Amino acid sequence: MSMGYGSNYADVIEKSEVDKICDEASAILLAELLADGMTFDELAKLTDIEDYAEIPDPILKAYETLQEQFEKFTGLSLGLGYHDVDESGDCYDDVDGGYFWVDGMYELTEAGKKYKNIVDRKCFVTFG
């Protein structure tokens, strides 16, 4: 099988916007990350490959609470992704490192229409 770049996209929402929507749950997740010494990028890597067994329970609970609150407040699903432009991407990619993605934007739902100006679709490539 040949190797090459494949296109990807994610409907990305900036962490600062997640903080505004779910200020309490976001602050709790940050506090749990700091208490454990885990970075946002490390958490994003583990969730991206669905390796939840490696995430300490307090952090996983805080992340799941953030997801629940985000869906309750917005009607949209929230998740974490990770992309490393140096390892499997390209310098022109719109994302590098950990990022929040949103599901439920297109076709725009009534909830999505409300947040269409703060959620951006960003593109990147992966090599493999």
Sequence and secondary structure as in RCSB ss.txt:
>XXXX:A:sequence
MSMGYGSNYADVIEKSEVDKICDEASAILLAELLADGMTFDELAKLTDIEDYAEIPDPILKAYETLQEQFEKFTG
LSLGLGYHDVDESGDCYDDVDGGYFWVDGMYELTEAGKKYKNIVDRKCFVTFG
>XXXX:A:secstr
    EEEEEEEEE HHHHHHHTHHHHHHHHHHHHHHT  HHHHHHHHHTT GGGS HHHHHHHHHHHHHHHHHHS
SEEEEEEE HHHHS TT S  EEEEEEESTTTT HHHHHHTTTEEEEEEEEE 
